[in-house]
Structure formats: structure tokens, C-alpha cells
């Protein structure tokens, strides 16, 4: 991921296209079935995002599954008429990495986004009951928030601890794993 940052810096104009300033917005991603296929939970998540947007700009690239659920459950009014919520189509990787790198905080239910936020040293709030990256929570690099018990003050007040290097391995980990697998083939 870090190798893509210089490319994103040079090639992506996403901040200008969306009228954003670095470190002046909160990035949100939602796509997991347990969050977006449940009308009550999705409504609660969108209500919290709306309340957060009262004092902070929110950028929300909407996953197709999420967009479909917002429409199916009639929840568009929660996010569509709010000048402080920037709704976009899903973004390509280069644009997304640039958005992530310049955000002040990330709210997500994505395992991949949790990992990338940690690597970019961005505060990340995990909108799930559990996470596959438990090391991030245990070392205060991510805040785990049960979507059924959301508190925007807790979310906005949370600060990660001092950065802990190497919690998720390093860039050589996939190669080492491949070598180990080859020993057994």
C-alpha cells in the first residue's frame, strides 16, 4: 500500500474534485451485510454519521450494497440533503488511498480499510462487534464500536495510543508465507 502513496499524490485529484482540504474530514465506509442488510442497524449508523456531520465534514463513498439498502429501506433522507456529507460512488484504489491518507479519522466496517488506516497512522473506528485485526484494538490502534451501541462523543473523542510498529507484519510477510507453503507442496 505504501508504494501507491506517491502515485496517489501525483495522479489523484480526488481532494480537489470533492472540494476537500487535507485533515478536514472524516472518511466513512460501510459494506458488511450485518450492518447494511439490517434496516435498524443501518438507520442507527446513518443517524450517527449525520450527527457527526453537524460539526465535521464526512466523506462517504457508498458501496453498491449499501446504496441498495439505503434505497430499499427508505433511508436516503438521512444522508442525501446534508451539505456536510459528501456522497460519492465507490472510488478506485488510488483515489481512495489519497482520501484515506488525508482524512483526520476513519469510520469503517472493512477489514482492509482498518489495516490501511493503521499503516497510514490514521485513527480508525471499527463499526463492528468484532474484528479480524484484534491486535489493533489490543494495542489501542483502533477503537471497536458495537453498531448497536454507538456514541458519537466516544467516537469523536477517541485518540489512538502511540503507534506500534509491525502489529500486522511487514511487506515481506506474504513472501515468507508463500515460501512456507512451498515447503509443504
C-alpha positions as CSV (number, residue, x, y, z in Angstrom):
1,X,0.0,0.0,0.0
2,X,2.8,2.5,0.8
3,X,4.2,2.1,-2.7
4,X,0.9,3.5,-4.0
5,X,1.1,6.7,-1.9
6,X,3.5,8.6,-4.3
7,X,1.4,7.6,-7.2
8,X,-1.8,8.8,-5.5
9,X,-0.1,12.0,-4.6
10,X,0.9,12.6,-8.2
11,X,-2.1,11.2,-10.1
12,X,-5.2,11.6,-7.9
13,X,-7.2,14.8,-7.9
14,X,-9.9,13.5,-5.6
15,X,-9.5,16.1,-3.0
16,X,-10.0,18.9,-5.5
17,X,-12.8,17.1,-7.2
18,X,-14.7,16.7,-3.9
19,X,-13.8,20.2,-2.6
20,X,-11.8,18.8,0.4
21,X,-8.9,20.1,2.5
22,X,-6.4,17.7,4.0
23,X,-7.2,16.5,7.5
24,X,-10.5,18.4,7.4
25,X,-12.9,15.4,7.0
26,X,-13.9,12.0,8.4
27,X,-13.9,9.1,5.9
28,X,-16.7,6.6,6.2
29,X,-17.0,3.2,4.6
30,X,-19.8,0.7,5.2
31,X,-20.5,-2.5,3.3
32,X,-20.8,-5.6,5.6
33,X,-24.1,-7.4,5.4
34,X,-24.5,-7.4,9.2
35,X,-24.5,-3.6,9.0
36,X,-26.2,-2.7,5.8
37,X,-28.7,-5.5,5.3
38,X,-30.3,-4.8,8.7
39,X,-32.7,-1.8,8.4
40,X,-32.5,-0.8,12.1
41,X,-28.7,-1.0,12.3
42,X,-28.2,0.8,9.0
43,X,-30.5,3.6,10.2
44,X,-28.6,3.9,13.5
45,X,-25.3,4.1,11.6
46,X,-26.6,6.7,9.2
47,X,-28.1,8.7,12.1
48,X,-24.7,8.7,13.9
49,X,-22.9,9.8,10.7
50,X,-25.5,12.6,10.3
51,X,-24.9,13.8,13.9
52,X,-21.2,13.7,13.4
53,X,-21.6,15.7,10.2
54,X,-23.2,18.5,12.2
55,X,-19.7,19.5,13.3
56,X,-17.4,17.7,10.8
57,X,-17.3,17.2,7.1
58,X,-17.9,13.5,6.3
59,X,-16.8,11.8,3.1
60,X,-18.9,8.6,2.3
61,X,-18.0,6.6,-0.8
62,X,-21.1,4.4,-0.9
63,X,-20.7,0.7,-1.7
64,X,-23.3,-0.7,-4.1
65,X,-24.7,-3.0,-1.4
66,X,-25.0,0.0,1.0
67,X,-26.6,2.2,-1.7
68,X,-29.2,-0.6,-2.5
69,X,-30.0,-1.0,1.2
70,X,-30.4,2.8,1.8
71,X,-32.8,2.9,-1.1
72,X,-34.7,-0.3,-0.1
73,X,-35.2,0.8,3.5
74,X,-36.1,4.4,2.5
75,X,-33.1,5.9,4.5
76,X,-31.8,8.3,1.8
77,X,-33.2,11.3,3.7
78,X,-30.6,10.7,6.5
79,X,-27.6,11.5,4.3
80,X,-28.7,13.0,1.0
81,X,-29.7,16.5,1.9
82,X,-26.7,17.3,4.1
83,X,-24.1,19.7,2.8
84,X,-21.5,18.4,5.3
85,X,-21.8,14.8,3.9
86,X,-20.0,14.2,0.6
87,X,-21.5,11.2,-1.0
88,X,-19.6,9.6,-3.8
89,X,-19.7,6.5,-6.0
90,X,-17.2,3.8,-5.0
91,X,-13.6,5.0,-5.7
92,X,-10.7,3.4,-7.4
93,X,-7.8,2.4,-5.2
94,X,-5.5,5.4,-6.0
95,X,-8.3,7.9,-5.2
96,X,-9.3,6.0,-2.1
97,X,-5.8,5.8,-0.7
98,X,-5.4,9.5,-1.2
99,X,-8.7,10.2,0.6
100,X,-7.7,7.9,3.5
101,X,-4.2,9.4,3.8
102,X,-5.6,12.9,4.1
103,X,-8.5,12.1,6.4
104,X,-8.5,13.1,10.1
105,X,-10.3,9.8,11.1
106,X,-11.8,6.8,9.5
107,X,-15.1,5.0,10.5
108,X,-15.4,1.6,8.8
109,X,-16.6,-1.9,8.9
110,X,-14.0,-3.0,6.3
111,X,-11.1,-5.2,7.4
112,X,-8.9,-3.9,4.6
113,X,-9.6,-0.3,5.4
114,X,-8.7,-0.9,9.1
115,X,-5.4,-2.3,8.1
116,X,-4.6,0.5,5.7
117,X,-5.7,3.2,8.2
118,X,-3.3,1.6,10.8
119,X,-0.4,1.6,8.2
120,X,-1.1,5.3,7.4
121,X,-1.4,6.1,11.2
122,X,-4.9,7.3,10.9
123,X,-7.3,7.0,13.8
124,X,-9.8,4.2,12.9
125,X,-13.1,3.3,14.5
126,X,-14.3,-0.1,13.6
127,X,-18.1,-0.2,13.3
128,X,-18.5,-3.9,14.2
129,X,-18.9,-6.2,17.2
130,X,-15.6,-7.8,16.4
131,X,-12.6,-7.5,14.1
132,X,-10.1,-9.8,12.4
133,X,-7.4,-7.3,13.4
134,X,-7.8,-7.7,17.1
135,X,-4.1,-6.7,17.6
136,X,-5.1,-3.1,16.6
137,X,-7.7,-3.0,19.3
138,X,-5.5,-4.6,21.9
139,X,-2.7,-2.0,21.3
140,X,-5.1,0.9,21.1
141,X,-4.5,1.5,17.4
142,X,-8.3,1.0,16.6
143,X,-11.5,1.5,18.5
144,X,-14.0,-1.3,18.3
145,X,-17.6,0.1,18.4
146,X,-20.6,-2.2,18.5
147,X,-23.0,-0.8,15.9
148,X,-25.9,-1.4,18.3
149,X,-24.4,0.9,21.0
150,X,-22.9,3.8,19.1
151,X,-22.0,7.0,20.8
152,X,-20.7,9.8,18.6
153,X,-19.0,11.6,21.5
154,X,-17.0,8.4,22.3
155,X,-16.1,8.1,18.6
156,X,-15.1,11.7,18.1
157,X,-13.2,11.8,21.5
158,X,-11.2,8.7,20.9
159,X,-7.5,9.0,20.2
160,X,-5.2,6.1,19.3
161,X,-2.2,5.3,21.5
162,X,1.4,5.8,20.4
163,X,1.9,4.0,17.1
164,X,3.1,0.4,17.5
165,X,5.1,-0.7,14.5
166,X,4.7,-4.1,12.9
167,X,1.4,-5.3,14.5
168,X,0.2,-6.7,11.2
169,X,3.6,-7.9,9.9
170,X,5.5,-6.1,7.3
171,X,5.6,-6.1,3.5
172,X,7.7,-9.2,3.3
173,X,5.1,-11.3,5.2
174,X,3.3,-12.6,2.1
175,X,6.6,-13.7,0.6
176,X,7.6,-15.6,3.7
177,X,4.2,-17.3,3.9
178,X,4.5,-18.3,0.2
179,X,7.9,-19.9,1.0
180,X,6.5,-21.8,3.9
181,X,3.6,-23.1,1.8
182,X,6.1,-24.2,-0.9
183,X,7.8,-26.4,1.6
184,X,4.6,-28.4,2.0
185,X,3.8,-28.8,-1.7
